[in-house]
Amino acid sequence: MPGEVVTERQTALQCNAAEESGCSAAEAERRVQAACMGPARLRSIPTRELVARVGRVVEAWLQPDSFWMAKAVAKLPAATGFHQRMIAHALPFQLEMVMASELLKFLDREIGPPEVMDHRDRPQRLVVHIISGNIPALAAVPMVLGVVTKQPTIIKPAAGDPLFAHLFWESMHSLDPEICAALAVIDWRGGVSPAEAVVLDAADVVVAMGGTEAMAALAQRVGRRLHALGPRLSFAFIGRECLSGESEAGAWARALAYDVSVWDQRGCLSPQIAFVEDGAPVGPGDFARMLADSLAGLCTELPPRRLALEEQLAVIAFRDEAEWRPGTELLASTGSLNWAIALESSPRFLPTPLHRCVRIQPIADVRDLLPLLAPHKPLLEAAGVAVSPERWARVRGVLFEAGVHWVTPLGSMQRPTLQWRPGGRSRIEGWFS
């Protein structure tokens, strides 16, 4: 059911207006009411058909000559600080998660087959998503899941990415307006505002991404309705069997460099520490130098994000500490703050300032990670792993025991599927009860 095509100028004006002024209380009330009325229209659409129709919107973004992707690549660098080449390369990963085939597998696992869903009575609950701006396009998954589960959904874009949610909503409305009947995007500035009060007072569930302080403040505001997705940490593990020679070790170093470089470590799946099993022909020091070469090469293919002054100072502090701390060697880009490696003599679980800063640490065996990670279990998210097929199940089991929620081969950390449950919880937890 294609609708009227939104012109480039119309989209730009709408996005700019949202970024500059936010939303009034009266307009927020109107959009909330419209979203709450929308499920009545969606319930007449079989779930399998709704998934297919949403999938066609996603496909419109992913095709090579996509108007919508071209618009995002042109506009998002100014709003987010990421280079156009990074946007063009990595933005599709967020959309691949909500292709029709992935949605059907997700629904079958989380709720049941689409045909069964169509005959279940589920309570209507207004779900409000407060999106983080650390990387672009995080709104895509909650927007699509809200549509296919036929729940009224409000999206609050982040200051760090004020445009994508609006542009994605425009693409839905342009290509198939009926499917976004229960979906609205509402902006408000940080802190208490009339629009914020309207939306949060109406919400049955508030799903929020953000820092610890922001989540604590929001918890005071909405209480038990809050489903918080706070800061998380990820890391890499490289088994000694993958370090038997320069060619194999170099390939895994390039895989780690890629996972570090995509989104400049600003995502919760980005590795900040790499634990390298010692006792192999290629030791942690050799591996660190291979990683340095790969990080340097990727700066051309995927240029680093523009850093604010405080971010630059954090990277400088990381370099200074690595340079002066006993038992640590610094490997870093010269003439820029593009990347840095702290090659450390003993393992410790300590985050970096991001921005392609990595710690390389020796470890005797994967089970030695258990006591090291135990104090940080509430913060763990993902691990990128380089091991032989024979060791995969054992290593994966140890990492799950440690509290990791997503274990994937190194080099694929930035391309999760909907099988990944952020924080170990269902993405639709609390939406129906």
C-alpha positions as CSV (number, residue, x, y, z in Angstrom):
1,M,0.0,0.0,0.0
2,P,2.4,2.7,-1.1
3,G,1.8,6.2,0.0
4,E,2.8,9.6,-1.2
5,V,6.6,9.9,-1.5
6,V,8.1,12.4,0.9
7,T,10.5,14.7,-0.9
8,E,14.0,15.3,0.2
9,R,13.3,18.9,1.2
10,Q,10.2,17.9,3.3
11,T,12.3,15.3,5.1
12,A,15.1,17.7,5.8
13,L,12.7,20.4,7.1
14,Q,11.0,17.9,9.4
15,C,14.2,16.5,10.8
16,N,15.7,19.9,11.3
17,A,12.6,21.2,13.1
18,A,12.6,18.2,15.4
19,E,16.3,18.7,16.2
20,E,15.9,22.4,16.9
21,S,12.7,22.8,18.8
22,G,11.5,19.5,20.2
23,C,7.8,18.8,20.6
24,S,5.1,20.8,22.5
25,A,3.0,19.2,25.1
26,A,-0.1,19.6,23.0
27,E,1.6,17.9,20.0
28,A,3.0,15.2,22.3
29,E,-0.5,14.5,23.6
30,R,-1.9,14.3,20.1
31,R,0.7,11.8,19.0
32,V,0.4,9.7,22.1
33,Q,-3.4,9.4,21.6
34,A,-3.0,8.6,17.9
35,A,-0.4,5.8,18.7
36,C,-2.8,4.3,21.3
37,M,-5.6,4.2,18.7
38,G,-3.4,2.6,16.1
39,P,-3.4,-1.0,17.2
40,A,-7.0,-1.3,16.3
41,R,-6.0,-0.9,12.7
42,L,-3.0,-3.2,13.0
43,R,-5.0,-6.1,14.5
44,S,-6.9,-6.5,11.3
45,I,-3.6,-7.3,9.5
46,P,-2.3,-10.9,10.0
47,T,1.0,-10.9,11.7
48,R,2.8,-12.7,8.9
49,E,1.6,-10.1,6.4
50,L,2.6,-7.3,8.7
51,V,6.1,-8.7,9.0
52,A,6.3,-8.9,5.2
53,R,5.2,-5.3,4.8
54,V,7.7,-4.0,7.3
55,G,10.3,-6.2,5.6
56,R,9.7,-4.4,2.3
57,V,10.4,-1.1,4.0
58,V,13.7,-2.5,5.4
59,E,14.5,-3.8,1.9
60,A,13.9,-0.3,0.5
61,W,16.7,0.9,2.8
62,L,19.1,-1.9,1.9
63,Q,18.9,-1.8,-1.9
64,P,22.0,-0.3,-3.6
65,D,20.2,2.8,-4.9
66,S,18.1,3.5,-1.8
67,F,16.9,7.0,-1.5
68,W,16.5,6.5,2.3
69,M,20.0,5.2,2.9
70,A,21.5,7.9,0.7
71,K,19.6,10.5,2.8
72,A,20.9,9.0,6.0
73,V,24.5,8.8,4.8
74,A,24.3,12.5,3.7
75,K,22.6,13.8,6.9
76,L,23.9,11.7,9.8
77,P,27.6,12.7,9.7
78,A,26.8,16.2,10.7
79,A,24.4,15.1,13.5
80,T,26.6,12.2,14.9
81,G,30.2,13.0,14.1
82,F,30.8,9.8,12.2
83,H,32.3,9.9,8.8
84,Q,30.1,9.2,5.8
85,R,32.1,6.0,5.0
86,M,31.4,4.7,8.4
87,I,27.7,5.5,8.1
88,A,27.5,3.9,4.7
89,H,29.3,0.8,5.9
90,A,27.8,0.1,9.3
91,L,24.3,1.6,9.2
92,P,22.9,-1.4,7.2
93,F,23.9,-3.7,10.1
94,Q,21.2,-2.2,12.3
95,L,18.6,-2.8,9.5
96,E,19.7,-6.3,8.7
97,M,18.6,-7.3,12.2
98,V,14.9,-6.5,11.3
99,M,14.6,-8.1,7.9
100,A,11.5,-10.2,7.6
101,S,13.2,-13.5,7.9
102,E,14.9,-12.4,11.2
103,L,11.6,-11.0,12.5
104,L,9.8,-14.3,12.0
105,K,12.4,-16.2,13.8
106,F,12.4,-13.7,16.7
107,L,8.6,-13.8,17.0
108,D,8.5,-17.6,16.9
109,R,11.0,-17.8,19.7
110,E,9.7,-15.0,21.9
111,I,5.9,-15.2,21.5
112,G,4.9,-18.1,19.1
113,P,4.1,-18.7,15.5
114,P,2.4,-15.7,13.8
115,E,-0.8,-17.6,13.2
116,V,-1.0,-18.3,17.0
117,M,-0.2,-14.7,17.8
118,D,-3.2,-13.6,15.7
119,H,-5.6,-15.5,17.9
120,R,-4.2,-14.4,21.3
121,D,-5.6,-11.7,23.4
122,R,-2.8,-9.5,24.6
123,P,-3.2,-6.4,26.7
124,Q,-2.4,-3.1,24.9
125,R,0.4,-1.3,26.6
126,L,2.1,2.0,25.6
127,V,5.8,1.3,25.3
128,V,8.1,4.3,25.3
129,H,11.7,3.9,24.1
130,I,14.3,6.5,25.1
131,I,17.1,5.9,22.6
132,S,20.8,6.3,23.2
133,G,22.9,8.3,20.8
134,N,26.2,6.5,21.1
135,I,25.8,5.0,17.6
136,P,23.2,5.8,14.9
137,A,20.1,4.0,14.0
138,L,19.5,2.2,17.4
139,A,15.8,3.2,17.0
140,A,15.3,0.8,14.1
141,V,14.9,-2.4,16.2
142,P,12.3,-1.0,18.7
143,M,10.4,0.8,16.0
144,V,10.0,-2.4,13.9
145,L,9.3,-4.6,16.9
146,G,6.6,-2.2,18.1
147,V,4.9,-2.5,14.7
148,V,5.0,-6.3,14.3
149,T,3.8,-6.9,17.9
150,K,1.0,-4.4,17.3
151,Q,1.8,-2.4,20.4
152,P,1.5,1.5,20.6
153,T,5.1,2.7,20.5
154,I,6.7,6.1,21.2
155,I,10.3,6.7,20.2
156,K,12.3,9.5,21.8
157,P,15.4,10.1,19.7
158,A,18.8,10.9,21.3
159,A,20.6,14.2,21.1
160,G,23.5,12.2,19.6
161,D,21.3,10.9,16.7
162,P,18.3,13.2,16.4
163,L,17.6,12.3,12.7
164,F,17.4,8.6,12.1
165,A,14.1,7.8,13.9
166,H,12.3,10.6,12.0
167,L,13.8,9.4,8.7
168,F,12.8,5.8,9.3
169,W,9.3,6.8,10.3
170,E,9.0,8.9,7.1
171,S,10.1,5.9,5.1
172,M,7.4,3.7,6.6
173,H,4.8,6.4,6.2
174,S,5.8,7.0,2.6
175,L,5.9,3.4,1.5
176,D,3.1,1.9,3.6
177,P,1.4,4.4,5.9
178,E,-0.9,1.9,7.6
179,I,1.9,0.0,9.3
180,C,3.0,3.0,11.4
181,A,-0.5,3.8,12.7
182,A,0.6,2.9,16.3
183,L,4.1,4.4,16.0
184,A,5.2,8.0,16.8
185,V,8.5,9.8,17.2
186,I,8.5,12.5,19.8
187,D,11.4,14.8,20.7
188,W,12.1,16.7,23.9
189,R,15.1,18.2,25.3
190,G,16.9,16.6,28.3
191,G,15.5,17.1,31.7
192,V,11.9,17.7,32.6
193,S,9.8,19.3,29.9
194,P,6.0,19.5,29.2
195,A,6.3,16.9,26.4
196,E,8.4,14.5,28.5
197,A,5.8,14.7,31.3
198,V,3.0,13.9,28.8
199,V,4.7,10.9,27.4
200,L,6.1,9.4,30.6
201,D,2.9,9.8,32.5
202,A,1.1,7.9,29.7
203,A,3.6,5.1,29.4
204,D,3.0,1.6,30.7
205,V,6.6,0.6,29.9
206,V,9.7,2.8,29.5
207,V,12.6,1.1,27.8
208,A,15.7,3.4,28.1
209,M,19.3,3.2,27.0
210,G,21.9,5.4,28.7
211,G,24.5,6.0,31.4
212,T,24.2,5.0,35.0
213,E,23.2,8.5,36.3
214,A,20.6,9.0,33.6
215,M,19.0,5.6,34.4
216,A,19.0,6.3,38.1
217,A,17.2,9.7,37.5
218,L,14.7,8.0,35.2
219,A,14.0,5.3,37.7
220,Q,13.0,7.9,40.2
221,R,10.7,9.4,37.7
222,V,8.9,6.2,36.4
223,G,9.6,3.6,39.0
224,R,9.0,0.0,38.2
225,R,7.8,0.8,34.7
226,L,11.4,1.3,33.7
227,H,13.4,-1.3,31.8
228,A,16.9,0.1,31.9
229,L,19.6,-0.8,29.4
230,G,22.7,0.8,31.1
231,P,26.3,0.7,30.2
232,R,27.8,-2.6,29.1
233,L,31.4,-3.8,28.4
234,S,32.6,-6.3,25.8
235,F,36.0,-8.0,25.1
236,A,37.8,-10.4,22.9
237,F,39.5,-13.8,23.6
238,I,42.1,-15.2,21.3
239,G,43.1,-18.9,21.8
240,R,46.7,-20.0,21.4
241,E,45.8,-22.4,18.6
242,C,44.9,-19.3,16.5
243,L,48.4,-17.9,17.0
244,S,50.4,-20.8,15.4
245,G,51.8,-18.6,12.6
246,E,51.9,-15.1,11.3
247,S,49.3,-15.6,8.6
248,E,46.7,-17.0,10.9
249,A,47.4,-14.6,13.7
250,G,47.4,-11.7,11.3
251,A,44.0,-12.6,10.1
252,W,42.6,-12.7,13.6
253,A,44.3,-9.3,14.3
254,R,42.5,-7.8,11.4
255,A,39.2,-9.3,12.7
256,L,39.8,-7.7,16.1
257,A,40.8,-4.4,14.5
258,Y,37.5,-4.4,12.5
259,D,35.4,-5.0,15.6
260,V,37.2,-2.2,17.3
261,S,37.0,0.2,14.4
262,V,33.3,-0.1,13.5
263,W,31.5,2.7,15.4
264,D,34.8,3.5,17.1
265,Q,34.0,1.2,20.1
266,R,30.9,3.3,21.0
267,G,28.6,0.3,20.9
268,C,28.0,-2.1,23.8
269,L,29.3,-4.9,21.6
270,S,32.6,-3.2,20.9
271,P,35.7,-4.9,22.4
272,Q,37.8,-2.8,24.7
273,I,40.2,-5.5,26.0
274,A,41.7,-8.5,24.2
275,F,42.8,-11.5,26.3
276,V,45.5,-13.4,24.3
277,E,46.5,-16.9,25.5
278,D,50.2,-17.1,25.9
279,G,52.5,-20.0,25.0
280,A,51.9,-19.8,21.3
281,P,54.5,-19.1,18.5
282,V,52.9,-15.7,18.1
283,G,52.9,-14.1,21.5
284,P,50.7,-11.2,22.8
285,G,53.4,-8.6,21.9
286,D,53.6,-9.9,18.3
287,F,49.8,-10.0,18.1
288,A,49.6,-6.4,19.4
289,R,51.9,-5.2,16.6
290,M,49.8,-7.0,14.0
291,L,46.7,-5.3,15.5
292,A,48.5,-1.9,15.3
293,D,49.1,-2.4,11.5
294,S,45.4,-3.4,11.0
295,L,44.0,-0.5,13.0
296,A,46.2,1.9,11.0
297,G,45.0,0.5,7.7
298,L,41.3,0.7,8.7
299,C,41.6,4.4,9.4
300,T,41.5,5.0,5.6
301,E,38.6,2.6,4.9
302,L,36.6,3.6,8.0
303,P,37.8,7.0,9.1
304,P,37.6,7.7,12.8
305,R,34.8,9.9,14.3
306,R,35.4,13.5,15.2
307,L,36.3,13.8,18.9
308,A,35.1,16.4,21.3
309,L,37.7,18.0,23.5
310,E,36.9,15.9,26.5
311,E,37.2,12.8,24.4
312,Q,40.6,13.8,23.1
313,L,41.8,14.4,26.7
314,A,40.6,10.9,27.7
315,V,42.5,9.3,24.8
316,I,45.6,11.3,25.8
317,A,45.3,10.2,29.4
318,F,45.0,6.6,28.2
319,R,48.2,7.0,26.2
320,D,50.0,8.7,29.0
321,E,49.1,5.9,31.5
322,A,50.2,3.2,29.0
323,E,53.5,5.0,28.4
324,W,54.5,5.4,32.0
325,R,52.9,2.4,33.8
326,P,55.5,-0.3,34.6
327,G,55.1,-3.4,32.5
328,T,53.1,-1.7,29.8
329,E,54.0,-0.8,26.3
330,L,52.2,1.8,24.2
331,L,51.6,1.3,20.5
332,A,49.8,4.3,19.0
333,S,49.2,6.4,15.8
334,T,51.6,9.2,15.3
335,G,50.4,12.7,14.5
336,S,46.8,11.9,15.4
337,L,44.7,10.3,18.1
338,N,43.3,7.7,15.7
339,W,44.1,4.6,17.7
340,A,46.1,3.3,20.6
341,I,47.1,-0.1,22.1
342,A,48.2,-0.7,25.7
343,L,50.2,-3.9,25.7
344,E,50.0,-4.9,29.4
345,S,52.0,-7.6,31.2
346,S,49.2,-9.0,33.3
347,P,45.4,-9.3,32.9
348,R,43.0,-6.8,34.5
349,F,39.5,-5.9,33.5
350,L,39.6,-2.2,33.0
351,P,37.7,-0.3,30.2
352,T,39.3,2.1,27.9
353,P,38.2,5.6,26.8
354,L,36.9,4.0,23.5
355,H,37.8,5.7,20.2
356,R,39.9,2.7,19.1
357,C,41.8,2.4,22.3
358,V,42.5,-1.3,23.2
359,R,44.2,-3.2,26.0
360,I,46.1,-6.4,25.0
361,Q,46.7,-8.7,28.0
362,P,48.1,-12.3,28.3
363,I,46.0,-15.0,29.9
364,A,47.1,-18.6,30.6
365,D,43.7,-20.3,30.0
366,V,40.1,-19.2,29.3
367,R,39.0,-20.4,32.7
368,D,41.4,-17.8,34.3
369,L,38.9,-15.3,33.1
370,L,36.2,-16.4,35.6
371,P,37.7,-14.8,38.7
372,L,38.8,-11.8,36.7
373,L,35.4,-11.1,35.3
374,A,33.3,-12.0,38.3
375,P,33.3,-8.5,40.0
376,H,32.2,-7.0,36.7
377,K,29.4,-9.5,35.8
378,P,26.6,-7.0,35.9
379,L,28.4,-5.0,33.1
380,L,29.3,-7.8,30.8
381,E,27.7,-8.0,27.4
382,A,29.6,-9.7,24.5
383,A,32.8,-11.6,23.7
384,G,34.4,-12.0,20.3
385,V,36.2,-15.3,20.2
386,A,39.0,-16.8,18.1
387,V,39.4,-20.5,18.9
388,S,39.4,-23.8,17.0
389,P,36.1,-25.5,16.2
390,E,37.1,-28.2,18.7
391,R,37.3,-25.7,21.5
392,W,34.4,-23.5,20.6
393,A,31.7,-25.2,22.8
394,R,34.0,-25.2,25.9
395,V,35.1,-21.6,25.5
396,R,31.5,-20.5,24.8
397,G,30.3,-22.3,27.9
398,V,33.0,-20.7,30.1
399,L,32.1,-17.2,28.8
400,F,28.3,-17.8,29.4
401,E,29.3,-19.0,32.9
402,A,31.1,-15.7,33.4
403,G,28.0,-13.7,32.6
404,V,28.5,-12.9,28.9
405,H,25.2,-12.6,26.9
406,W,26.5,-12.8,23.3
407,V,29.4,-14.9,22.1
408,T,30.3,-14.7,18.5
409,P,33.4,-15.3,16.3
410,L,35.8,-12.4,16.3
411,G,35.2,-10.1,13.4
412,S,31.4,-10.4,13.7
413,M,30.8,-8.6,16.9
414,Q,29.2,-5.6,15.2
415,R,26.7,-7.6,13.2
416,P,24.4,-9.3,15.8
417,T,21.1,-10.9,15.1
418,L,17.9,-10.7,17.0
419,Q,19.0,-13.8,18.9
420,W,21.1,-11.5,21.0
421,R,19.3,-10.4,24.1
422,P,20.8,-7.2,25.4
423,G,21.6,-7.5,29.1
424,G,20.4,-11.1,28.9
425,R,16.7,-10.0,28.8
426,S,14.1,-10.4,26.1
427,R,13.7,-7.3,23.9
428,I,10.0,-7.3,24.5
429,E,10.0,-8.1,28.2
430,G,7.1,-6.5,30.0
431,W,5.3,-5.4,26.9
432,F,2.4,-7.7,27.4
433,S,2.0,-8.1,31.2
